[in-house]
Amino acid sequence: MNKKGNKISNFEEDLKKLQNILDDIESDELTLEDSIKKYKEGMELSKKCQDALNEAKQVIKVLEDEK
């Protein structure tokens, strides 16, 4: 699969990972250092999810323009 399609196909998986990170941070069971690591990881996943949504919007626009 090409790189663009991979972004979209991994969206749900990345979103689940992001939710798990949020649950971990909200649990108050992490040290400050671990919370910061999780926050950084969450920000990276958030960016990937946003990129996937933008890619999906572009695909939809192309499909609508083909009508």
PEFENTA-V20741 format. One record per residue. RES is the residue in three letters. OMEGA is omega in whole degrees, -180 to 180 (* if undefined). Layout:
RES|OMEGA ; RES|OMEGA
This chain:
MET|-179 ; ASN|-175 ; LYS|-179 ; LYS|179 ; GLY|180 ; ASN|178 ; LYS|-177 ; ILE|-176 ; SER|179 ; ASN|-175 ; PHE|-177 ; GLU|178 ; GLU|179 ; ASP|179 ; LEU|176 ; LYS|177 ; LYS|179 ; LEU|178 ; GLN|178 ; ASN|178 ; ILE|178 ; LEU|178 ; ASP|179 ; ASP|-178 ; ILE|-179 ; GLU|-177 ; SER|-178 ; ASP|180 ; GLU|-178 ; LEU|172 ; THR|178 ; LEU|-180 ; GLU|179 ; ASP|177 ; SER|179 ; ILE|177 ; LYS|179 ; LYS|179 ; TYR|179 ; LYS|178 ; GLU|179 ; GLY|179 ; MET|178 ; GLU|178 ; LEU|178 ; SER|178 ; LYS|178 ; LYS|180 ; CYS|179 ; GLN|177 ; ASP|179 ; ALA|178 ; LEU|177 ; ASN|178 ; GLU|179 ; ALA|177 ; LYS|180 ; GLN|179 ; VAL|179 ; ILE|179 ; LYS|179 ; VAL|180 ; LEU|178 ; GLU|179 ; ASP|-180 ; GLU|-179 ; LYS|*
